[in-house]
Amino acid sequence: MVETLEGHLLEDWAMARTSTGVPYYANHTRGVTQWDHPEYVKVLEEVQSLNSVKYAAYRTACKLRHLQTRLKFHEVSLQCVASSFDSFNLHVAENNDLVELKQLEQVIHKCLRSTYKNRPMHIALATPLTVNLLLNIYDLGRSGMVRVLGCKVLLVVLCGGRLQEKYRYLFTQIADHNNCCTRRRLAAVLRDLARIPELLSEQPSFGLSLVAAAVESCFQEKVK
């Protein structure tokens, strides 16, 4: 059975996994299967209801905040996210590696478990919903393999903390030994960031098509 955000059980639904460990959901009464958790579908419908917010920046911020709170990451600290990746040896050197979903599930679970030690009800549902979001952004084909940097970007966006500290952390993930960042590395992290608003139907203002111009703007020399 599958649990709802309100703590109820959806008796018609059950979770299963593919041979590569990717979760999917089956409704035995209706005889259908789908990749998305029934509650994830509900959360995305709630997000789309925010389309009435007029300005793109405010609208996108509202959508991200809604995701953050529904997935219970608003109380997860940036330090908790960073230490969770480190505890599974997913350091800067591994950022470009594709790793099995199971390991990233463990990272997500650890973030939530460390934050909600005395509130296990948050962990049980928030983990599969966050995994669902991760797959819909970075593994639409459901291969069961996700790049480490993408997962870091998503959890940094979702977690609580000051924006400046998040920028600083992401920079450390793409900087070289001289603490410098190349166009290629900046483009990589911006593409991973842009995929999040694309999922939220905000691609005209913050989508992948804008990455190249953003990179060039960052590296453009200022004339004094």
FENGIRA-V362764 format. One record per residue. N is the residue number from 0. RES is the residue in one letter. NEAR is the number of other C-alpha atoms within 12 Angstrom. Layout:
N_RES_NEAR, N_RES_NEAR
This chain:
0_M_19, 1_V_28, 2_E_28, 3_T_26, 4_L_28, 5_E_15, 6_G_17, 7_H_14, 8_L_16, 9_L_22, 10_E_16, 11_D_19, 12_W_27, 13_A_26, 14_M_26, 15_A_23, 16_R_20, 17_T_18, 18_S_12, 19_T_16, 20_G_20, 21_V_34, 22_P_33, 23_Y_30, 24_Y_31, 25_A_25, 26_N_23, 27_H_17, 28_T_12, 29_R_11, 30_G_12, 31_V_15, 32_T_22, 33_Q_25, 34_W_31, 35_D_34, 36_H_38, 37_P_32, 38_E_31, 39_Y_34, 40_V_22, 41_K_19, 42_V_31, 43_L_28, 44_E_18, 45_E_21, 46_V_30, 47_Q_24, 48_S_18, 49_L_26, 50_N_22, 51_S_15, 52_V_16, 53_K_12, 54_Y_14, 55_A_22, 56_A_18, 57_Y_17, 58_R_25, 59_T_33, 60_A_25, 61_C_26, 62_K_33, 63_L_36, 64_R_26, 65_H_25, 66_L_37, 67_Q_29, 68_T_24, 69_R_32, 70_L_39, 71_K_36, 72_F_39, 73_H_30, 74_E_26, 75_V_35, 76_S_28, 77_L_34, 78_Q_23, 79_C_30, 80_V_42, 81_A_33, 82_S_23, 83_S_32, 84_F_34, 85_D_22, 86_S_18, 87_F_23, 88_N_19, 89_L_29, 90_H_22, 91_V_23, 92_A_18, 93_E_22, 94_N_29, 95_N_23, 96_D_18, 97_L_22, 98_V_27, 99_E_24, 100_L_33, 101_K_25, 102_Q_27, 103_L_41, 104_E_38, 105_Q_27, 106_V_33, 107_I_45, 108_H_36, 109_K_30, 110_C_42, 111_L_38, 112_R_29, 113_S_25, 114_T_27, 115_Y_24, 116_K_16, 117_N_11, 118_R_15, 119_P_19, 120_M_21, 121_H_33, 122_I_32, 123_A_27, 124_L_32, 125_A_40, 126_T_36, 127_P_39, 128_L_40, 129_T_42, 130_V_39, 131_N_38, 132_L_39, 133_L_41, 134_L_37, 135_N_32, 136_I_28, 137_Y_33, 138_D_27, 139_L_19, 140_G_13, 141_R_28, 142_S_22, 143_G_30, 144_M_27, 145_V_34, 146_R_30, 147_V_37, 148_L_39, 149_G_38, 150_C_48, 151_K_43, 152_V_36, 153_L_42, 154_L_48, 155_V_43, 156_V_38, 157_L_39, 158_C_36, 159_G_28, 160_G_24, 161_R_17, 162_L_16, 163_Q_14, 164_E_19, 165_K_26, 166_Y_22, 167_R_17, 168_Y_27, 169_L_34, 170_F_27, 171_T_26, 172_Q_33, 173_I_33, 174_A_24, 175_D_17, 176_H_12, 177_N_9, 178_N_12, 179_C_16, 180_C_22, 181_T_20, 182_R_24, 183_R_19, 184_R_24, 185_L_31, 186_A_27, 187_A_31, 188_V_40, 189_L_33, 190_R_32, 191_D_37, 192_L_34, 193_A_33, 194_R_36, 195_I_36, 196_P_34, 197_E_25, 198_L_30, 199_L_36, 200_S_26, 201_E_30, 202_Q_22, 203_P_19, 204_S_21, 205_F_29, 206_G_26, 207_L_27, 208_S_20, 209_L_23, 210_V_28, 211_A_22, 212_A_19, 213_A_22, 214_V_23, 215_E_16, 216_S_15, 217_C_17, 218_F_17, 219_Q_11, 220_E_8, 221_K_7, 222_V_4, 223_K_3
